[in-house]
Amino acid sequence: MKIDGLVGRRVSLRHRIGERDGRPLYSDAVGVLTADGDTVTVHGRRGPVEVLRSAVVAVRAVPPAPPRRASLSAITRLENLCADAWPAQVDELLGAWRLRAASGYTGRANSALAVGQPDRPVPAALDAVRAFAERTGIGPRVQVPIGSPWDTAVAAEGWVLDAGHQAGAEVTVHVAGLAGLADLPAPGRTGRPSEVEVAARPSAAWWDHAAGGEPGAAQRGVLDPGRDTAFLMVLGPDGTALGALRAAVVEDHLHLSVLEVLPAARRRGLATGLVAAAAAWGRDQGARWAVLQVALHNTGALALYDRLGFVEHHRYRYLVPPRA
């Protein structure tokens, strides 16, 4: 039984819990598997289950859990937490909507987040989105959870999918418990990768790796708000940055973004190590859950996060006015 080969994956694990009338008793646990010496832990939806290796009877990999349909209130809260973790330079309220602008750096920071009710009828609210976009020098764009009443209302006014958005017009929001992530070992042919550096402010090397050099004012403002943020990096033997990640804590959630590993350094466990280090940092800050946003076309990233135990919470999309 190759338990270590299943570490980091979602498994079904049967183990002995005692005996009755001379007959053994068993229990089953389903969740992401971690290992530490003589014990293994299954991180399921009801919390972690720690088991001695000697008590394990059988273990096998199982598919990711089907996503639960999140409530509108849960979607609203999580979308606002993500917006706070990715702060726009300009963020104005329109009732429950948020008009955001950051000189065009990313769709998330340059769109109207439509969760909840605006302070005026939707047609007038969309006029306000257009006016805000013109005033701040960005294109008019609305971010709406797919299938939500706000998605339906904006689409009913003729707004269409922003198909030209290169980063991806449709995005999935994934969540995971920090306990399982923080304990993930980093797999790889050569063992655990170099120690992950965690800093409160981004270094020049971090900017070079994550942003391709010195950032502009908008990019710096979004990524480095100066509080509740960590910048993680793995360096090679020659000091070259091999991988980087940004983490931000908002309330009880750790927001992960800008995960990038050099192509030549992939499949060594660097991404897993960065996520595990970020989760440990976030847990120390009081966070309980991790959240990240991934474009649906980014299948490589989605496969990684599925292996790490993330599950889909909901999806959103960008809508823009129809072209004349």
C-alpha positions as CSV (number, residue, x, y, z in Angstrom):
1,M,0.0,0.0,0.0
2,K,1.8,3.1,-1.2
3,I,0.5,5.8,1.1
4,D,3.2,8.3,0.4
5,G,2.4,8.2,-3.3
6,L,-1.1,9.5,-2.5
7,V,0.0,12.4,-0.3
8,G,-1.6,15.7,-1.5
9,R,-4.5,13.9,-3.3
10,R,-8.0,13.3,-2.2
11,V,-8.4,9.7,-0.9
12,S,-10.7,7.3,0.8
13,L,-8.9,5.7,3.7
14,R,-10.1,2.8,5.8
15,H,-8.5,2.3,9.2
16,R,-8.9,0.2,12.4
17,I,-10.5,2.1,15.4
18,G,-10.6,-0.8,17.9
19,E,-12.5,-4.1,18.3
20,R,-15.7,-5.5,19.8
21,D,-16.2,-9.0,20.9
22,G,-12.9,-9.9,19.4
23,R,-13.7,-8.5,16.0
24,P,-12.0,-5.5,14.5
25,L,-13.9,-2.2,14.0
26,Y,-13.2,0.1,11.1
27,S,-13.9,3.6,10.0
28,D,-13.5,5.5,6.7
29,A,-12.3,9.0,6.1
30,V,-12.4,10.9,2.8
31,G,-10.3,14.1,2.1
32,V,-6.8,15.3,1.2
33,L,-4.0,13.1,2.5
34,T,-1.0,14.4,4.4
35,A,1.7,12.4,6.2
36,D,4.1,13.0,9.1
37,G,6.2,10.2,10.4
38,D,4.2,7.4,11.8
39,T,0.8,9.1,11.3
40,V,-1.2,10.2,8.3
41,T,-4.0,12.8,8.3
42,V,-7.1,13.0,6.1
43,H,-8.4,16.5,5.8
44,G,-12.1,16.2,5.1
45,R,-15.1,18.6,5.2
46,R,-15.7,17.7,8.8
47,G,-12.2,18.4,9.9
48,P,-8.9,16.4,10.0
49,V,-8.7,12.7,10.9
50,E,-5.3,11.6,12.2
51,V,-4.5,7.9,11.8
52,L,-1.5,5.7,12.7
53,R,0.1,4.2,9.6
54,S,-0.1,0.8,11.3
55,A,-3.9,1.2,11.6
56,V,-4.5,1.8,7.9
57,V,-6.2,-1.1,6.1
58,A,-6.8,0.4,2.7
59,V,-6.4,3.7,0.9
60,R,-7.2,4.7,-2.7
61,A,-7.4,7.9,-4.7
62,V,-10.9,9.3,-5.3
63,P,-12.2,12.0,-7.7
64,P,-12.5,15.6,-6.3
65,A,-15.7,16.3,-4.4
66,P,-18.5,17.7,-6.5
67,P,-18.9,21.4,-5.8
68,R,-21.7,22.5,-3.5
69,R,-23.9,25.2,-4.8
70,A,-22.9,28.3,-2.8
71,S,-25.6,30.7,-1.6
72,L,-25.9,34.2,-2.9
73,S,-24.8,35.6,0.5
74,A,-21.7,33.4,0.5
75,I,-20.8,34.4,-3.1
76,T,-21.3,38.1,-2.2
77,R,-19.1,37.8,0.8
78,L,-16.3,35.9,-1.0
79,E,-16.4,38.3,-4.0
80,N,-16.0,41.3,-1.7
81,L,-13.2,39.6,0.2
82,C,-11.3,38.9,-3.1
83,A,-11.9,42.5,-4.1
84,D,-10.4,43.7,-0.9
85,A,-7.4,41.4,-1.4
86,W,-6.8,42.7,-4.9
87,P,-7.4,46.5,-4.2
88,A,-8.1,48.9,-7.0
89,Q,-6.7,52.4,-7.0
90,V,-10.2,53.8,-7.2
91,D,-13.1,51.9,-5.5
92,E,-16.5,53.7,-5.3
93,L,-19.8,52.3,-4.1
94,L,-22.9,52.3,-6.1
95,G,-25.2,50.8,-3.6
96,A,-23.9,47.3,-3.2
97,W,-22.0,47.5,-6.5
98,R,-18.3,48.5,-6.5
99,L,-16.9,50.6,-9.3
100,R,-13.1,49.9,-9.6
101,A,-10.3,51.2,-11.6
102,A,-6.5,50.7,-11.7
103,S,-5.3,52.2,-14.9
104,G,-6.3,49.0,-16.8
105,Y,-4.2,46.6,-14.7
106,T,-6.3,43.3,-14.6
107,G,-10.0,42.9,-15.2
108,R,-10.6,42.4,-11.5
109,A,-9.4,45.8,-10.6
110,N,-11.0,47.5,-13.6
111,S,-14.6,46.5,-13.5
112,A,-17.8,47.1,-11.6
113,L,-18.3,44.2,-9.1
114,A,-22.0,43.6,-9.3
115,V,-23.0,41.6,-6.2
116,G,-26.1,42.8,-4.4
117,Q,-28.4,45.7,-5.5
118,P,-27.2,49.0,-6.9
119,D,-28.7,52.2,-5.5
120,R,-30.7,52.8,-8.6
121,P,-32.4,50.7,-11.3
122,V,-30.0,48.5,-13.3
123,P,-30.2,50.5,-16.6
124,A,-29.2,53.7,-14.7
125,A,-26.5,51.7,-12.8
126,L,-25.0,50.6,-16.1
127,D,-25.0,54.2,-17.2
128,A,-23.1,55.0,-14.1
129,V,-20.6,52.2,-14.9
130,R,-20.0,53.8,-18.3
131,A,-19.6,57.3,-16.9
132,F,-17.1,55.9,-14.2
133,A,-15.1,54.1,-16.9
134,E,-14.9,57.2,-19.1
135,R,-13.9,59.3,-16.1
136,T,-11.1,56.9,-15.0
137,G,-9.9,56.1,-18.5
138,I,-10.8,52.4,-18.6
139,G,-13.3,50.4,-20.7
140,P,-16.8,49.7,-19.2
141,R,-16.9,46.2,-17.8
142,V,-19.1,44.5,-15.2
143,Q,-18.0,41.4,-13.1
144,V,-21.0,39.2,-12.2
145,P,-21.2,35.7,-10.6
146,I,-22.5,33.4,-13.4
147,G,-26.1,32.5,-13.0
148,S,-26.8,35.1,-10.3
149,P,-29.7,37.6,-10.5
150,W,-27.2,40.3,-11.2
151,D,-25.8,38.4,-14.1
152,T,-29.3,38.0,-15.5
153,A,-30.2,41.7,-15.0
154,V,-27.0,43.0,-16.7
155,A,-27.3,40.6,-19.6
156,A,-31.0,41.6,-20.0
157,E,-29.7,45.1,-20.8
158,G,-27.8,43.8,-23.8
159,W,-24.3,43.5,-22.2
160,V,-22.3,40.5,-23.6
161,L,-19.4,38.4,-22.7
162,D,-16.1,40.2,-22.9
163,A,-14.7,37.6,-25.3
164,G,-11.7,39.7,-26.1
165,H,-10.4,39.8,-22.5
166,Q,-7.1,37.9,-22.9
167,A,-6.8,36.9,-19.3
168,G,-10.1,35.0,-19.6
169,A,-13.7,36.3,-19.6
170,E,-14.9,33.4,-17.4
171,V,-13.3,32.6,-14.1
172,T,-13.7,30.0,-11.4
173,V,-13.3,30.8,-7.7
174,H,-11.7,27.9,-5.8
175,V,-11.5,27.4,-2.0
176,A,-9.7,25.0,0.4
177,G,-9.1,24.6,4.1
178,L,-5.7,26.0,5.2
179,A,-5.0,23.0,7.6
180,G,-4.6,20.6,4.7
181,L,-2.6,23.0,2.5
182,A,-0.1,24.1,5.2
183,D,0.8,20.4,5.8
184,L,1.3,19.5,2.2
185,P,4.8,18.2,1.4
186,A,6.4,19.2,-1.8
187,P,6.8,16.2,-4.1
188,G,9.5,15.9,-6.7
189,R,12.2,13.6,-8.0
190,T,14.9,15.4,-5.9
191,G,13.0,15.7,-2.7
192,R,11.7,18.9,-1.1
193,P,12.7,22.1,-3.0
194,S,14.7,25.0,-1.6
195,E,13.3,26.8,1.4
196,V,10.6,29.2,0.5
197,E,11.3,32.9,1.4
198,V,8.4,34.8,2.9
199,A,8.7,38.6,2.9
200,A,6.3,41.4,4.0
201,R,7.3,43.5,0.9
202,P,8.3,42.5,-2.6
203,S,12.0,42.5,-3.4
204,A,13.4,43.6,-6.8
205,A,13.9,39.9,-7.5
206,W,10.2,39.2,-6.8
207,W,9.1,42.0,-9.1
208,D,11.5,40.7,-11.8
209,H,10.0,37.2,-11.6
210,A,6.3,38.1,-11.1
211,A,6.0,41.3,-13.1
212,G,8.9,41.2,-15.5
213,G,10.7,44.1,-13.9
214,E,9.9,47.4,-12.1
215,P,6.1,47.6,-11.8
216,G,4.0,50.6,-12.8
217,A,2.1,52.6,-10.2
218,A,-1.1,50.7,-10.8
219,Q,0.5,47.3,-10.6
220,R,2.4,48.2,-7.4
221,G,-0.8,49.6,-5.9
222,V,-2.8,46.5,-6.5
223,L,-0.1,44.0,-5.5
224,D,1.6,45.8,-2.7
225,P,-0.9,47.7,-0.5
226,G,1.5,47.7,2.4
227,R,-0.4,45.5,4.8
228,D,-1.7,42.0,5.4
229,T,0.3,40.7,2.4
230,A,3.2,38.3,1.9
231,F,5.4,37.8,-1.1
232,L,6.9,34.3,-1.4
233,M,9.8,33.2,-3.6
234,V,12.0,30.1,-4.2
235,L,15.6,30.8,-5.3
236,G,17.8,28.5,-7.2
237,P,21.4,27.7,-6.2
238,D,22.6,30.7,-8.2
239,G,20.1,33.1,-6.6
240,T,17.8,33.1,-9.6
241,A,14.1,33.2,-8.7
242,L,12.5,29.9,-9.7
243,G,9.0,30.6,-8.4
244,A,6.9,33.3,-6.8
245,L,3.5,33.7,-5.2
246,R,1.5,36.6,-3.6
247,A,-0.7,36.0,-0.5
248,A,-3.1,38.4,1.2
249,V,-5.2,37.9,4.3
250,V,-8.7,39.4,4.5
251,E,-10.7,38.4,7.5
252,D,-10.7,34.6,7.7
253,H,-9.5,34.0,4.1
254,L,-6.1,33.8,2.5
255,H,-6.2,35.1,-1.1
256,L,-3.5,33.5,-3.4
257,S,-2.4,35.1,-6.7
258,V,0.5,35.6,-9.1
259,L,1.7,32.0,-8.8
260,E,4.4,31.6,-11.4
261,V,7.2,28.9,-11.7
262,L,9.8,29.0,-14.4
263,P,9.0,26.4,-17.1
264,A,12.4,24.8,-16.7
265,A,11.8,24.4,-12.9
266,R,8.4,22.9,-13.1
267,R,7.4,19.4,-11.8
268,R,9.8,19.7,-8.9
269,G,7.1,20.5,-6.3
270,L,7.9,24.3,-6.3
271,A,4.3,25.4,-6.7
272,T,3.2,23.0,-4.0
273,G,5.9,24.3,-1.7
274,L,4.9,27.9,-2.3
275,V,1.2,27.2,-1.6
276,A,2.1,25.2,1.5
277,A,4.3,28.1,2.8
278,A,1.6,30.7,2.1
279,A,-1.0,28.6,3.9
280,A,1.2,28.3,6.9
281,W,1.8,32.0,6.9
282,G,-2.0,32.7,6.5
283,R,-2.9,30.3,9.3
284,D,-0.5,32.3,11.6
285,Q,-2.4,35.4,10.6
286,G,-5.7,33.9,11.7
287,A,-7.0,32.7,8.3
288,R,-8.9,29.4,8.0
289,W,-9.6,29.2,4.3
290,A,-7.7,29.8,1.1
291,V,-9.3,31.3,-2.0
292,L,-8.0,31.9,-5.5
293,Q,-9.4,32.9,-8.9
294,V,-8.4,31.0,-12.1
295,A,-9.5,31.6,-15.7
296,L,-11.4,28.6,-17.0
297,H,-9.0,28.2,-20.0
298,N,-6.0,27.8,-17.6
299,T,-6.3,24.0,-17.4
300,G,-2.8,23.5,-16.1
301,A,-3.4,25.7,-13.0
302,L,-6.8,24.1,-12.4
303,A,-5.2,20.6,-12.5
304,L,-2.7,21.7,-9.9
305,Y,-5.3,23.2,-7.6
306,D,-7.5,20.1,-7.9
307,R,-4.5,18.0,-6.8
308,L,-3.9,20.3,-3.8
309,G,-7.5,19.9,-2.6
310,F,-9.2,23.0,-3.9
311,V,-12.9,22.8,-4.9
312,E,-15.0,25.2,-6.9
313,H,-17.1,27.7,-5.0
314,H,-18.6,29.6,-7.9
315,R,-17.8,31.2,-11.2
316,Y,-18.0,34.7,-12.5
317,R,-17.7,36.4,-15.9
318,Y,-17.0,39.8,-17.4
319,L,-19.8,41.5,-19.4
320,V,-19.3,44.6,-21.6
321,P,-21.7,46.8,-23.6
322,P,-22.5,45.4,-27.1
323,R,-20.5,46.9,-29.9
324,A,-22.5,49.3,-32.2
